[in-house]
């Protein structure tokens, strides 16, 4: 009975996390109509720094440390992936942007095999190839190759995967809050540096990482606060979900995030995915669930 209760709780918490994540995406899309993606990322991470900083103040961190460059790498990759993800949310359907980000577990499996020497079973390799098939269907590359949004979407998955892979190593050296703080700190300081740099760089192709700081006004504050709170809420319930039941089950349930994102996107004016894109989404979900089952 306890196992069933834990399973039910794990599934419930992940459903809450997935729904919260989709609503956060809606706030990101709304906020992006009034400010650059760079500024949206800044506010998202600022909330994280304040909240995690408060917990550290209440309960100091205890860890042995020793991997500062890897810790910075985790923060840099997480920040870069989030920047690409938020830019895509602002410019393509929410469901597509979320689906790109959900390729992270597929890339994580590859990086864990390449860098951490983790073995991949035959079904895991099959999942990787299915996942890449899904990416091709979603991007539908033309004779001139991938679009800018396709490349940023793929990078949002690759960058997140590199961050997750580094976390596997960092957990042996640092308090979990230190690992998360590395991401939120880089994601807060990085935009400040890029705001200054943006005054001197006028390259349209780099607009995803450039922007002018615009003080939010009126309802925009609601969007900013909403994305900060819901981003934190989704992280909280995701952590609780993984603490309640098996990672494979929780990981599979996390793909409901795509369904929620498509539904929320419809309310914001997005169109339904066409047949080819929908097929790609299904393949990525199947691949992600297959990878999750390996855990």
C-alpha positions as CSV (number, residue, x, y, z in Angstrom):
1,X,0.0,0.0,0.0
2,X,2.9,2.4,0.8
3,X,4.4,1.8,-2.6
4,X,1.1,2.5,-4.3
5,X,0.7,5.7,-2.2
6,X,4.2,6.8,-3.1
7,X,3.6,6.1,-6.7
8,X,0.4,8.1,-6.7
9,X,2.1,11.0,-4.9
10,X,5.0,10.9,-7.4
11,X,2.7,11.0,-10.4
12,X,0.6,13.7,-8.8
13,X,3.6,15.9,-8.0
14,X,5.0,15.5,-11.5
15,X,1.6,16.4,-13.1
16,X,1.5,19.6,-10.9
17,X,5.1,20.4,-11.9
18,X,4.4,19.8,-15.6
19,X,1.3,22.0,-15.5
20,X,3.1,24.7,-13.6
21,X,5.9,24.6,-16.2
22,X,3.5,25.0,-19.0
23,X,1.8,28.0,-17.4
24,X,5.3,29.5,-16.7
25,X,5.9,29.2,-20.5
26,X,2.7,31.2,-21.0
27,X,4.0,34.0,-18.8
28,X,7.3,33.9,-20.6
29,X,5.5,34.3,-23.9
30,X,3.5,37.2,-22.6
31,X,6.4,38.9,-20.9
32,X,8.5,38.5,-24.1
33,X,6.0,40.9,-25.9
34,X,7.3,43.7,-23.7
35,X,11.0,42.8,-23.1
36,X,13.9,40.8,-24.6
37,X,14.3,37.1,-23.9
38,X,17.5,38.1,-22.1
39,X,15.6,40.2,-19.6
40,X,13.0,37.4,-19.1
41,X,15.8,35.0,-18.2
42,X,17.3,37.6,-15.9
43,X,14.1,37.9,-13.8
44,X,13.5,34.1,-13.9
45,X,16.9,33.5,-12.3
46,X,16.8,36.5,-10.0
47,X,13.8,34.8,-8.2
48,X,15.9,31.6,-7.9
49,X,18.9,33.5,-6.4
50,X,16.7,35.2,-3.8
51,X,14.8,32.0,-2.8
52,X,17.9,29.8,-2.7
53,X,19.9,32.5,-1.0
54,X,17.3,32.6,1.8
55,X,17.5,28.9,2.4
56,X,21.3,29.1,2.6
57,X,21.0,31.9,5.1
58,X,18.7,29.8,7.2
59,X,20.7,26.6,6.8
60,X,24.3,27.0,5.7
61,X,25.6,24.6,3.1
62,X,27.8,21.7,4.0
63,X,29.9,20.1,1.2
64,X,33.6,19.3,0.4
65,X,33.7,21.2,-3.0
66,X,36.7,20.9,-5.3
67,X,35.1,21.2,-8.7
68,X,34.7,25.0,-9.3
69,X,35.2,24.9,-13.0
70,X,32.6,22.1,-13.5
71,X,30.2,24.0,-11.2
72,X,30.6,27.1,-13.4
73,X,30.2,25.0,-16.5
74,X,26.9,23.6,-15.2
75,X,25.7,27.2,-14.6
76,X,26.8,28.4,-18.0
77,X,25.2,25.5,-19.9
78,X,22.0,25.9,-17.9
79,X,21.9,29.6,-18.5
80,X,22.6,29.3,-22.3
81,X,20.0,26.5,-22.7
82,X,17.4,28.6,-20.9
83,X,18.2,31.6,-23.0
84,X,17.6,29.6,-26.2
85,X,14.5,28.0,-24.8
86,X,12.9,31.4,-23.7
87,X,13.8,32.9,-27.1
88,X,12.0,30.1,-28.9
89,X,8.9,30.4,-26.6
90,X,8.7,34.0,-27.7
91,X,8.9,33.2,-31.4
92,X,7.4,29.7,-32.1
93,X,4.4,27.7,-30.7
94,X,4.8,26.9,-27.0
95,X,4.3,23.2,-27.6
96,X,7.2,23.1,-30.2
97,X,9.5,25.0,-27.9
98,X,8.8,22.7,-24.9
99,X,9.2,19.6,-27.1
100,X,12.7,20.8,-28.2
101,X,13.6,21.2,-24.5
102,X,12.3,17.7,-23.7
103,X,15.0,16.2,-26.0
104,X,17.5,16.8,-23.1
105,X,17.1,13.3,-21.6
106,X,18.0,11.8,-25.0
107,X,21.2,13.9,-25.3
108,X,21.9,13.3,-21.6
109,X,22.0,9.5,-22.3
110,X,24.6,10.1,-25.0
111,X,26.8,12.4,-22.9
112,X,26.6,10.1,-19.9
113,X,27.8,7.3,-22.2
114,X,30.6,9.5,-23.8
115,X,31.9,11.3,-20.7
116,X,30.8,9.3,-17.7
117,X,31.3,5.9,-19.3
118,X,27.8,4.8,-18.5
119,X,26.6,1.8,-20.5
120,X,23.7,2.2,-22.9
121,X,21.4,-0.8,-23.5
122,X,20.2,-1.7,-27.0
123,X,16.8,-0.2,-26.2
124,X,18.5,3.0,-25.0
125,X,20.3,3.3,-28.3
126,X,17.0,2.6,-30.1
127,X,15.5,5.5,-28.1
128,X,18.3,7.8,-29.2
129,X,17.7,7.0,-32.9
130,X,13.9,7.4,-32.4
131,X,14.5,10.7,-30.7
132,X,16.6,12.0,-33.6
133,X,13.9,10.9,-36.0
134,X,11.5,13.0,-34.0
135,X,13.8,16.0,-34.2
136,X,14.0,15.7,-38.0
137,X,10.2,15.6,-38.3
138,X,9.8,18.7,-36.1
139,X,12.5,20.7,-37.8
140,X,11.7,19.5,-41.3
141,X,15.0,20.8,-42.6
142,X,14.9,22.3,-46.1
143,X,17.6,22.3,-48.7
144,X,19.2,25.3,-47.0
145,X,19.3,23.4,-43.6
146,X,17.8,24.2,-40.2
147,X,16.2,27.4,-39.3
148,X,17.5,29.6,-36.5
149,X,14.6,28.4,-34.2
150,X,15.4,24.8,-35.0
151,X,19.1,25.3,-34.1
152,X,18.2,27.1,-30.9
153,X,15.6,24.5,-30.0
154,X,18.1,21.7,-30.5
155,X,20.7,23.6,-28.4
156,X,18.1,24.1,-25.6
157,X,18.1,20.3,-25.3
158,X,21.8,19.8,-25.8
159,X,22.7,22.6,-23.3
160,X,20.3,21.3,-20.7
161,X,21.7,17.8,-21.2
162,X,25.3,19.0,-20.7
163,X,24.1,20.7,-17.5
164,X,22.3,17.6,-16.2
165,X,25.4,15.4,-17.0
166,X,27.6,17.7,-15.0
167,X,25.2,17.5,-12.1
168,X,25.7,13.8,-11.9
169,X,29.4,14.4,-11.1
170,X,28.8,17.5,-9.0
171,X,26.4,15.7,-6.6
172,X,29.4,14.0,-5.0
173,X,31.1,17.3,-4.2
174,X,28.4,20.0,-3.6
175,X,25.2,20.7,-1.7
176,X,22.3,20.5,-4.1
177,X,21.5,24.2,-3.4
178,X,25.1,25.1,-4.5
179,X,24.5,23.3,-7.8
180,X,21.2,25.1,-8.4
181,X,22.7,28.4,-7.2
182,X,25.5,28.1,-9.8
183,X,22.8,28.1,-12.5
184,X,20.7,30.9,-11.1
185,X,23.8,33.1,-10.3
186,X,25.2,32.7,-13.8
187,X,21.7,33.3,-15.2
188,X,21.5,36.6,-13.2
189,X,25.0,37.9,-13.7
190,X,25.3,36.8,-17.3
191,X,22.4,38.9,-18.6
192,X,23.8,42.0,-16.8
193,X,27.1,41.5,-18.8
194,X,25.1,40.9,-22.0
195,X,23.0,44.1,-21.4
196,X,26.2,46.1,-21.5
197,X,27.6,44.2,-24.5
198,X,24.3,44.8,-26.4
199,X,25.1,48.5,-26.7
200,X,28.2,47.8,-28.8
201,X,27.0,44.8,-30.8
202,X,24.4,45.2,-33.6
203,X,24.1,41.8,-35.2
204,X,20.6,40.7,-35.9
205,X,21.4,37.0,-35.9
206,X,22.5,37.3,-32.2
207,X,19.3,38.9,-31.0
208,X,18.5,35.8,-28.9
209,X,21.4,36.7,-26.5
210,X,21.2,40.5,-26.7
211,X,18.7,43.1,-25.4
212,X,18.1,46.4,-23.7
213,X,16.9,46.4,-20.1
214,X,13.4,47.8,-19.9
215,X,11.9,48.3,-16.4
216,X,8.6,46.4,-16.3
217,X,5.4,48.4,-15.9
218,X,1.8,47.6,-15.0
219,X,0.6,44.1,-16.0
220,X,4.2,43.1,-17.1
221,X,5.1,42.9,-13.4
222,X,2.4,40.2,-13.1
223,X,4.0,38.2,-16.0
224,X,7.5,38.6,-14.4
225,X,6.3,37.6,-10.9
226,X,4.2,34.8,-12.4
227,X,7.1,33.2,-14.4
228,X,9.4,33.5,-11.3
229,X,6.9,31.9,-8.9
230,X,5.7,29.1,-11.3
231,X,9.2,28.3,-12.4
232,X,10.2,27.8,-8.7
233,X,6.9,25.9,-8.0
234,X,7.5,23.5,-10.9
235,X,11.1,22.8,-9.7
236,X,9.8,22.2,-6.1
237,X,7.2,19.7,-7.2
238,X,9.5,18.0,-9.7
239,X,12.0,17.4,-6.8
240,X,9.2,16.1,-4.6
241,X,8.1,13.8,-7.4
242,X,11.6,12.2,-7.9
243,X,11.8,11.8,-4.1
244,X,8.5,9.8,-4.0
245,X,8.9,7.2,-6.6
246,X,11.1,5.7,-9.3
247,X,12.8,8.1,-11.7
248,X,11.7,6.1,-14.7
249,X,8.0,6.5,-13.8
250,X,8.3,10.2,-12.9
251,X,10.4,10.9,-16.0
252,X,7.7,9.3,-18.2
253,X,5.0,11.4,-16.6
254,X,7.0,14.5,-17.1
255,X,6.2,14.4,-20.8
256,X,2.7,15.5,-20.1
257,X,4.4,18.9,-20.0
258,X,4.2,18.8,-23.8
259,X,0.5,18.2,-23.8
260,X,-0.1,21.0,-21.3
261,X,2.1,23.3,-23.3
262,X,0.2,22.6,-26.6
263,X,-3.2,23.3,-24.8
264,X,-1.9,26.5,-23.1
265,X,-0.4,27.6,-26.4
266,X,-3.8,27.3,-28.1
267,X,-5.2,29.8,-25.6
268,X,-2.4,32.1,-26.5
269,X,-3.2,31.9,-30.2
270,X,-0.8,29.1,-31.3
271,X,-2.1,26.7,-34.0
272,X,-2.3,23.0,-33.6
273,X,0.8,21.1,-34.8
274,X,0.5,19.7,-38.3
275,X,0.6,16.0,-38.9
276,X,4.4,15.8,-39.5
277,X,5.2,18.0,-36.4
278,X,2.8,16.0,-34.3
279,X,4.5,12.7,-35.4
280,X,7.8,14.2,-34.4
281,X,6.5,15.1,-31.0
282,X,5.1,11.6,-30.5
283,X,8.5,10.1,-31.4
284,X,10.4,12.4,-29.0
285,X,7.9,11.4,-26.2
286,X,8.4,7.7,-27.0
287,X,12.2,8.1,-27.0
288,X,12.1,10.1,-23.7
289,X,9.9,7.5,-22.0
290,X,12.2,4.7,-23.2
291,X,15.3,6.5,-21.8
292,X,13.4,7.2,-18.5
293,X,12.6,3.4,-18.2
294,X,16.3,2.8,-18.2
295,X,16.5,4.6,-14.8
